[in-house]
Amino acid sequence: MNSMSRHLQTQSSLFACYGSGPVSLRAGKRCQVPILPRNSSVSASRFAVSLNPVSSVHSRRHGSVKCKSGDFSESRELELGRESPPESMQPSVSGEQFHIVKILKESNSFLPHVIIASTLLALVYPPSFTWFTNRYYAPALGFLMFAVGVNSSERDFLEAFKRPAAICAGYIGQFVVKPLLGYFFGMMSVTLLSLPPSIGAGIMLVSCVSGAQLSNYATFLTDPSMAPLSIVMTSLSTATAVFVTPLLSLLLIGTRLPVDVKGMVSSILQIVVAPITAGLLLNRFFPWICNAIRPLLPPLSVFVTALCIGAPLAINVDSIMSSFGLTIVIIITAFHLSAFIIGYFLPGFFFQKAPDVKALQRTLSFETGMQSSLLALALANRFFQDPIVAVPPAISTVMMSLMGFSLVMLWARRRATGQ
């Protein structure tokens, strides 16, 4: 009886202080809560529930207790006398799965290290890449374009077509700036460095071909929103290369190259149009499939990119290690470096008011600096009797890729640090 009277006295004192309902609790009034004796038979949980009879009835009906006042922030488990299990005993499977998915999605950050490793491996042990011949190159590039399509939408490409000035700037960089640079470095290699005229012809041939599909993937890694614009630029230069490349080769080299129109159109469809369309359609109608495969695309893309860089180096290692190979490497490096620099700084003058001028500068730098050197290599092997003509395109394939993805590493790191 004594404990029951103390309990009733405690409850009446609480209601006298807080009022007779939950409204008073919400009002935020404070009072001195009486402390129960240690030998009291009234349990703590019973005392907590008795703070608000209305809330206790509501909790029995709906299975939850809610505290409205800021003075009582204990959880439902504490109010009912139960303790939640420690975090160490809670399952961590979902956390581990999230950690694995995060690692897969961030695999692109390992691209520079993979490129360096593949380059060294190709030089030290060429058979590790020589199996990856030219017939695998088109499917590999198609896979990279598919990865871009999965991470894009048709709206992105429609927005890209609304920027004709940027598309025109990319086209000028491909077929005006680059051929002028090719003619300059080609003549310099013959007149100043006394290299064979075939070397100069090979350098000029590299400058006459269209843009490289690897530039699209490099843009996607650096500025994903600009990837559709880069794809439009490269596709336009590739489609018109059937007419422009023979004309430029006639003007610069003096040899008219009969380019296979049907073959180039088929190449565009296989490498660019079909994979990107498949990725866009899959993203549009089957987004759950895209969500499932999207974490796997970055590591696979890094692996494919390493093959596309290491294979040309391993196949043409003899040309690079030739008596004048180092000289050609220096000339080709200066040639592509000049194109990257001009492609970056010129748009800064013409697109100063563009809100994404920095991203546009990086995109046009990739478009101007990266050429379809494999096409130049194929044309050199097919239409020139002197095999030395193929040496500059072979070296260009390697140096262009290394320089382009080195810029990817540099610009991606600067974006991450906010510079």
Disulfide bonds with the S-S distance in Angstrom:
none
